[in-house]
Amino acid sequence: MQFLSPLQRLPLHVVQLTVDHVTGSSRLVFDGIHINSQEYRALLKPLLEVCSNFRSVACPRYYSSFELNVSKRSLDYLSQRYSQIPLAGVNYRTLNYPGYCMPRLAKDVTVFLAEQAVYSGEALEIVSCAPYNGCAFPLARVLTFVFVDGVEGRMDNDIGTDSIRAKATIDGFVGRIQQMAPLANKIRVKLAFHNDASSVTSRHFDYLVSRLYQLSCCIGYGFGLEDDDPVQLHLGMISNLSQIAYTSESETGSIGQFVQLARMSASTLQSLNLQCEHGIDVLGLVQDSDGNCITFPHLLSLKLHAAFHSNNPARPVFHGAAPFPVLRKLHADLECPFGDDTFFRGNAATLEHLYLQLDTVSATMLCRHKVFVLGSHPRLQSVRIWYTDNFGLGLFALSADAMQFLYSIGSGAAVREYARYGPLQDQVPMFSLLDGYACIQVLSLPSLRPNLWYVILLLKSLPLLSDLHTSLPSIGPVPVDIAFDTLPGYAISNYEPASKRLRCWHLDKGHIPNLQELATCVLLLALVCPSFDYAVPPASQRQLFMREMETSISSDPYKPYAPRLRRLLFNGWKG
C-alpha cells in the first residue's frame, strides 16, 4: 500500500493556485517577451523540492521559456541589457529531475542574434554545435527573434555581390531553427539595436525576415523595433503581419517606415503599437496615396503615443469611412490625432477598453460628433481619460456640453474599471462624476483629495467597488458636531455597511501632511466596510504610517474594535 503525504493528496488545481500565489508577478515581460527572471526561478525552485505533485506544476513553469544566443554580438548585448537577470539560454543548466528537460518543456523560445552573424554563417554554426546541436523544442509554439545589430556598410556590400550565397546562408539557418522547433505557429521579429550597434539593415534583411515568418504555418505574428537612433530598414517584402510594435525615444526615428509597414499589412493586422517622441503621421496610416480610406478589418488593439502634437492639422479626414470597424482596445496618447470621430466609427459594439488623452479641442470635437451617449458602447469594460489643459485656458474653455461629455464617457455600460486624470475632477462633485457607473470594480481618481464622508457615501452608490485609488483624504467636515473620540461609534451606527466589496484603498504618492488624520480616515473606513483589508500609503511614508496605525488602534476610541482592525497592520505591509 502506497502512503501519500498530505501535500501529495492535494487536488491539482489547489497546487496550481499555491504556485501562482508564491510566484506572484515576479515574471518579467520585456516588450511582450516573457523572461523567467532570477527572482521568478528562485521562488519556484523550493517548490520543486516539496513533492512530485508540486514538481509537476513548477517544473514546466521553471522551464517555460528558453533563450538562445547565436552570435557573440548578441551575448554582448545581453550582458549589458540584463546584467542583473541571468537568462536561461546563456547558462545552459538543468535541475537534474528525471523526465524534466529544459528545452523540451519550453513553450516560448527567444533567439538573440545579430544580422551579420546570419550572413557570415556564424549563427548556423552555433546552433549546429554543442550545446545546441541536440537541442529540440517539441512544445514550442512561439519563436521570437531579437536582432541586436544590423550590418556594417562594407559587409552589406560584400554580401550584395553574391545574393545566391546570402540567401543560401539564410535558408540554412532558418532550416536548422525549423528542425529545432517544428511546431512553432507564432513568429515574432524584434529589432533592439543598442547605442553602439550598426543601425542599418542589409538589402537582404526583408528576405531574412520573410523566411523567418515562413517557419509558421500561419501569417507573421509580429514585428517590432526599439531604438534610440534612426534605423535604415529594408522592409519591402514584409507584409501580412498580425502584430506591429514600434518604440523609439529618438526625435528623428523610423516611424514613417512602420506606418508604411502597417498599411501593407492592413488586411491581416490585429495589433498596432506606435510610440515615439515626435509626431505620428496618423493621417498617412489610414489614407492611401489616392486619398482613399484604408480599412483594418481585423485590428483589435491600437495604441498611439507621441510626446508632441501629431503633425496632422485638426481637420476632418473622411466622411463616413470606418477604418477600424472591430476595434476592442484603443489607447491614444496624443491630442486629437484625427480632426473628427474617425477612431470611433463602426466599433461602438466592439470597443472594450478605452484610454484617451484629450485636450480642449478634441473634447469639444468629440462632444459635437456625439461619439459617446448613454448606452452607446455596451461592451466597454475599462475607461481611462486624461484631460490635458495644454492651452492653459482652464474650465472656462469648455462648454457645459463638453464638460458633460468628459464625465459621461462609458456611462450606461458595464464598465468595471474607471480612471480619470487631469484638473477637471476637482471641480465636479463625485456623485455627478460617477452617475451611471454602478458596475465599477476599480476606481482611480489620483488627483482627487476627497472628504472621507464623501467616500463613504460614494461607496454606497458603487456596490461592486473593490479597489479605490485617490489622493490623500481629509477627515472633515464631519456631518454632525460630535466629539472626535465618538467617531468610530457614529460611523458604524450611521454608515455600516458602506460597502461589502471594498478591499483596498490606494493613496497617491507624496508627503503625508498629517499621519494621525490619514490613519483615522483608514480606520473609520475599515469599520464601515467589513471586507476592507488594507490601505496603501505613499511608499516613502509607509513605515511611519503603519506605526501611526498601530498607535491609533491601541487608543481608547478604537480599542473595542481592535480585533477586527489589526488585520490592517498585517496586510498593510503586503500592500
N, C-alpha and C positions, 0 to 999 in steps of 0.2 A: 504494500500500500504506500502510495506516494504522499508525503506530508508537505503541504504548502504553507509558507509563511502568510500572515495576514495581508501583506502587501501584494503577494502573488495572487491573492483571491480578489483583488480589486478589479472591477469591470474596466475594460479598455478605455471607455470614454472618461472615466474618473482619472485614470493615469494621464491621458492626454490633457485634461484640464489642469492637472497638477503641474505638468511640464510647462504648459502655457503660463501659468501663474509664476513659476520660478524664473523663467527667462524674461518675462515681461516684454518690453520694447527694446531690448538690447541689440537686436539685429539691425545692422546698418543698411540704409538704402542710399546709394550714390547715383543720382540721376536715373533712377529706375533699375539700377543694377544692384541686386541683393548681395550683400557681403557678410559672411559669417565672421563677425568681429572676434577679437581675442576675448572680450567680455562675454559674448554670447557662448563661445565654446567653453569658457571657464565655468559658466553657470550650468551648462549641460553635462560636463564631464563627471561631476559627483553622481548625477542621476544614472549614469551608465553602470555605476557600481552597486546600485540598490538591489536589483534583481533582474531576471530575464524579462519580466513584464515591462519594467521601465526602460530596459535597454532596447526593446523592440520599438519603442516610441522615440527615444532620444537619439539613437544611433543614426537613423535616416536624416534627422534634422542636423546633427553634427556634420554630416557629410553631404548635405543637400545642395551645396554649391561647390564649384571647383574652378580654380584659376590656372590657366596655362600661360607661361611666358615663353614666347618663341623668338625672342631676339634680345641681344644684350641691351639694346636701347630701351626696350620695354621694361627690363629688370631695373635699369637705372631710374626710369620714370616711377616705377612702383616704390622704390626705396625712398624717393623724395616725397611722393604723394602720400604714402601710407607708412610713414616711418614708425608710427605707434600702433599699426594694425597689421600684424603678420597675416599674410594671406595663405589660403590653403594650398595653392599650387606652387608657391615659392619654396616652401619647405615640405617636400613630399613625405607625408607622415601617415601612419595608421595607428589604431589603438589596439591592434592585435586581438580583436574579438573574432572568433571563428564565425564565418558567414557574413561578416561586415567588411566590405572593401570600399575604400573611399570613392574611387572613380565610378564603380558600379552602382553606387547609391545616388550619385549626383543627378539632379534634375535640371540644374541651371549651370551651364558652363560658360565661363568668360575667358576669351583668348586675348591677351595683351600682346601687341606686335607693332613693329614699325613697317611701313610700306616698303621701304628699301630692302628689308630683310626677306620679304616675299620674292622680290625680283632677283635678288642675289642667290637664292636657294638656301639661305641660312635658316629660314623658318621651316622649310621642308626637312632639312637635315635634323633639326632639333626634335620635331615631332616623330621622326623615324628612328631616333636613337633612345637609349635608356636615359631617364626612366619612363619616357612616354611611348616607347616602341610597343610595349604590351598593354598600353592603356586603352580602355574602351569605356564608353558611356552609354550602356544599353537603355538607361531610363531617361537620358537627357532629351528634353523637348525644346529647350530654349538655348540658343547659342548667341553670345554677344561678342562681337569683335571690336576691341578698343584699339584704335590706331593712335599711337603716342608720338608719331613723327611722320613727316612727309618724305620727300626725296630732295637730295641736293641737285642743283641745276645740271652739273656735269653727269651725274648718274642718270638723270632723266634723258639727257641727250644720247648717252651710250645705249640705253635701252631702246630709245626711239629708233635707232638704226636697225634694230632687229626685233620687229613686232612678233615674229613667229616664236623666237626664243622666249620673249617676255610672256606670251600667252601660254606657252608650254610649261613654264615655271609656275605660273599661276594655277594652271589646271592640275599640276602635280600636287601642290599644296592643298588645294580645295578637295581633291580626291582623297588625300590622306585624312583630312578632317571628316569627310563623309564616312570613311571606314570606322572612325572612332565614335561617331555619333550618328548612326544610320537612321534613327527615328526622329531627329530634330524637325520640328514643324514651325518654329518661330525663330527667325533670324534678325538680329539687331546689329547695326553698324554704328559705331560712335567714334567721333574724332575728338581727341583730348590732347591737342598739341600744347606742350608746356613752353615756357618762355624762350628757351634756347633751342627749340626744335625747328626744323625746317617746316615752314607753313605753306609749302607748295606741293600739291599732289601731282603725280605723274600723269601723262596723257593716257596711260593705261589704267588709271585708277577706276574709271567708270566700268571698265571691263572686269577688273578685280571685284568690285562691289557687286556687279550683276551676277558674277559666278558664285559669290558667297550666298546671294539670295536664292540661287538655284539649288542650294542644299535643302531648301524647304520645299515641301510638296505644294505649298500654297504661295500667296503673294509675299513680297518682302514685308517683314514685320515692323521694322523701324529704322530710322536714320537720324543721327543726332550729332551736334557739334557743340563743343565747349572750347572757346578760345579767348585769348586776351589781345590778339593782334589780327589784322586782316588775313584771311586764308584764301589762297587761289585754288579753286576746286575744279576738277573736270568731272562733271556730273551728267553729261549728255545722254547716256544710255540708261540712267536710273529713273524708273517710273514704277507705277503700280504699288506704291508703298501703302502701308496701313497706319504707320506712325512716323511723325517727323518732329524732332525737337531741336531747337537752336538756342543756345545761351551764350551771350558774349558781354564782357564788361568793356569792350573797346568801343570808342565813339565812331570808329570807321570800320565796322566789321563786315561780314559777308551776308547780311540779312537779305539782300536782293536776290542772291543765288538760291536761298532757301524759299523765298516767296515763289520763285520760278519753279523750284522743285515741287512745292505744294500744288501748284497749278497743273503740273504734269501728272500728278497722282490724284487729281481731284475725284476721279471716278471710284477710287478704292480707299482713300484716306479716311481713317476713323478717329485719329487723334492728332492734333496740331498744336505745338507749343513753341511760340516765338518770343524770346526775351532778349532785349538788347538795351544799350544805353543811348540810343538815338532813335529818330523817328522811324516807324514801320510804315511801309507803303501799303496800307491796308486796302486802298482802292485797287492797287495792282493785284492783290490777292484774289479778288472776286470779279475782275473785269479783264477780258481778253483784249488783244490789240485792236479789234474792231469795235470795242466799246460794249460788247455784249456781256451779259452776266454769266459767270462761271458758277455752276452748281456743284456742291459737295454732297452727293446724295446719301453717303454713309457716314459723314462726320458726326461723331458723338461728343467729342470733347474739344473745345477751342480755348486756348489760353494765349492772350496777347499782353505783353508788358513792355512799356517803353518809359525811360526815365524822363524824357521830354515829350512835348506835344508831337503827335503824328504830323507828317508833312502834308496831309490832306486838308484842304480847307473845309470849313463846316458848311457843306452844301449837300443837297440831295444827290444820291448816287443812282439809284434805279427806281422806277415806279412799278411796284407790284411784284418785282422779282424776289425770289426766296432762295438765297444761296445756301442756307443751312437748314434744310427742312426737317431733319430728325435730331437736331442738337439736344443733348441731355445736360451737358455741363458747359457753362460759359464763364470764363474768368477774363475780364477786360480791365487791365490796369492802366489805361490811358484814356484821357478825357475825350469824349466824343469822337471815337475813331471813324465813324461814318457821320454824314450830315443828316441822316434820317434814321428810321427804325429798321434798317436792313438786318441787323443782328437777330431780330425777334420775329421776323416774318415766317409764318408757316410752321413754327415749332412750339406754339403755345401748349399743345397737347403732349409734348415730349420733354420739355425743359424740366430738369430735376434739381440742379444745383446752379446757383447764380452768385457771382462775385463781381460787383461793378464799382469802379471808381468814377464818380460823376462830379462835374463842375456845374456852375450855374447855367451855362449854355446848354449842356447836354440834358440836365434835369428838366429844363423848360421845354426842350425839343421833344423828349420822350413823353412828357405830360401832354403836349399838343397832339401827338400821334395816338394818345390813349393806349399805350402799349400794355399797361397793367391796370386792369379794372377788376372789381370784385369777382373772384372765381374764374378769372381768365386762364390761369395756369394750374390746373388741378393736380398735376404730379409734382409740383415744386416741393422739395424737401428741406433745402437749406438756402438761406438768403444772407449774403454779406454785402452791405452797402457802405461805401466810403465816400462821404461828401467832402469835396475839396474846394474851399473858398479861395481859389487861386487868383482871383482879381481883387481880393480884399474888400468886397462890397458888402459882406455880411448878409443877414437875413433880409434886408430891405431889397436885395437884388432879385429875390424870388417872389413870384406872385403867390397868393393864397392857394391857388390850384396846384402850382408846382410844389409847394411845401406839402400839401396833402398827398401828392403823388409819391414824394420821397418816403412818406410814412405808411403808404398802403401797398408797397411792392410785396406781393406774395400773400396779402390778406385774403382770407377765404379758402386758402389751400391748406393741405395737411402738413404745413411747414413744421419740421421737428427741430431745426437749428436756425437761429436768427442772430445776426450781429450787425451793429451799426457803429460806425466810426465817424468822427468829424464834429464840427461845432454845433450842429443843429440840435442834437439830442438833449442839450442842456436847456433848451428853450421851450420844449413841449412836455406837458405832464406825461408821466409814464403810462397812465391809463389810456389816453388817446393814442399814444405811440404804439401800443400793442393791441389795440382793438382789432379783433378778428383773427388773433393768433392763438387760439385756445389749445392747439396741439403741440406747442413748443416744448421741447425737452431740454434744449441747451440755449441759453440766452446770454449774449455778450454785449455789454454796453460799457466798454472800458474807460470812457471819458466821463461817465456819469458818477457824481458823488451823491448817492441817494440818502434820503432820510430813512432810517430803519423802519419806521411805521408805514411809509410808502411801500417799502419792500415787502412787508408782511401782507399788506392789502393786495399788492401785485400778485403774490403767490396764490392768493385765494382765487384770482381770475385766471391763473395758469396752472391747472390741477396736475398736469403731467410734467412740469418742470423738475429736472433732476440736477442740472448744473447751472450755476449763476456766476457770471463774470461782471464785476463792476469796479469802479474806483473805490477808495476808502470811504466807508459810510459815516454818517453823523447820527447821534442819538436823538437829537431834538429837532423841533419842539415835540415834547410828549403830548399826546392828545388831550390829557387831563392834568390838572395840577395835583400831583401826588409826590410823596417823598421818594427819594432815589432808592432807598432800601426796600421799597414795596413794589418796585418794577417787576421782579420775577412773578409774583403772585398776580399782579394786574395783567401781565402779558398772557399768562396761562388761562386765567378766567375769562378773558375777552377775545383771545385770538386762537387758542389751540382747538383743533389743528389748523394751522395756516396752510400747511402742505403735507401730504402723506408721501411725497416722492422726492423732495429735495434732499440731495446727498452732500453736495459740497458748494462752497462759496469761494470763488477765486477773486482775490483783491489785487487791484492794479499795482504795478511797480511804483516805487517811490518811497519817500521817507514818511513814516507814520508820525503825525504830529502829536497824537495823544493815545498812548498804548492802552490806558485804562478804558477810554471811550470805545476803542475798537474791540477790546475783549468783552465789554458789556454788550455791544451790538451782537457779537457772535454767540454769546451765551444765551441772550434772550431769544435769538432766532432758533437756537438749538432746543430751547424749552417749548417752543410752539410748533416745531417740526420734528415729529418722532423719528423720522428716518435720517435726520441730518447727522453726518459722520465727521466732517472736518472742514476747516477753513484753510485757505492757502494765502498767507500774507506775503508781502514782498520778501524775496529770498534773503536780502541783506538784514532784514529785521526779524527773521523767523525765531531766532533763539530768544530775543528779548520778548517777543510776542508770546511765546509758549510759557515763559516764566510768569508773565503777567496773567495769562490764563490760569495757571496753577494757583497763583495768589488769589485771584478773583473767586475761583471755585471753592477755595478754603474759607472765604469770608462769610460773614453771617447771612447776608441775603441769599446766598446760593448753597449753603451747607445742606439744607433739606433735599436739594436736587443733585448733590454731588455724585451719587452712584451713576446716574444717567449722563452726567456731564463729563466724567473722567475719560470716557472713550474718546473725547475730542483731543485729549492730551496724547493718547497712544496713536490715534490716526493722523494727528496733525503733523507728526514727523514724517509719515509716509507721503502725505500730500505734497 
